[in-house]
């Protein structure tokens, strides 16, 4: 009997990216993970207890996009910026 590999959901991919200490904005999420509703994913992660900081980009090609960075997990583990 063969095992089927489970494909990670967009939410899981975003969570893993942020757990590595990386930042993410909407344009990057769409390109990397095909996630067009990043704010909804962030909202759900925050409901689960993840501490995610938002900063607004004020210039450059991503002007107007929010940049998200996870700072703490639900268990209190701090995430180092990468």
Secondary structure, 3 states (H helix, E strand, C coil): CCCCCCCCCHHHHHHHHHHCCCEEEHHHHHHHHCCCCHHHHHHHHHHCCCEEEEEECCCCCCCCCEEEEEEECCCCCECCCC
